[in-house]
């Protein structure tokens, strides 16, 4: 298949009522596992380089890694910068060959958020790159509280920013280790009624599977960011490998064996967003 933009995978999902997984990458092994899982389930996949990933691995390396995986995959792959907090960081990702960037202006006044996002959109469109923005702040399970998305601000952002997708805050929370999120469907309905672009939920790990499916089928939410769920699977796999063979020391063997857990967890996430749908992929 090939590298594709975020719009390339979200528009069909929006039209046919299924969700696409945006999976948090922390290294080669999990990125490879996500692509393998997507090939098994026959769905597109969004590889996401978030702030934690970028602290550990330089952005130019991630760009080449994502593009390499995309070029050799049998399903569409999006190379996505997640939570870019600076305009220049998004510009760098575009220049390096990412096919999608997310500018997080959720803490800004809406006018500033729209203005900054529009600047990124202008650069991105010229390069064939998609842009995700965010309206409303999504908090953390053991940290800052969320600030729910204002529907009127969502309307303005969807109409004025030029973004291809909009992340929203409707009860979803980052870093939930249990599926304890309570989604505000009334707020979601109001946002859906005024939004002109596909919607995104971060903190997808904390959303019960049946709620994910309902959101994918009944609303404009088509991108579900999932990190903690697959990271926990990696940790469990790592502990299993080391406990089974305490003498094992080879990094490649350890990580490759732990990768199996990530592969299986990613397939569960992807299937949870399909319901009874199956994307039609060009081959």
Secondary structure, 3 states (H helix, E strand, C coil): CCECCHHHHHHHHHHHCCCEEEEECCCHHHHHHHHHHHHHHCCCEEEEECHHHHHHCCHHHHHHHHHHHHHCCCCCEEEEEEEECCHHHHHHHHHHCCCEEEECCCCCCHHHHHHHHHHHHHHHHHCCCEEEEEECECCECCCCCCECCCHHHHHHHHHHCCCCEEEECCCCCECCCCCCCCCCHHHHHHHHHHCCCEEEECCHHHCCHHHHHHHHHHCCEEEEEECHHHHHHHHHHHHHHHHHCCCCCCHHHHHHHHHHHHHHHHHHHHHHCCCCCCCCCCC
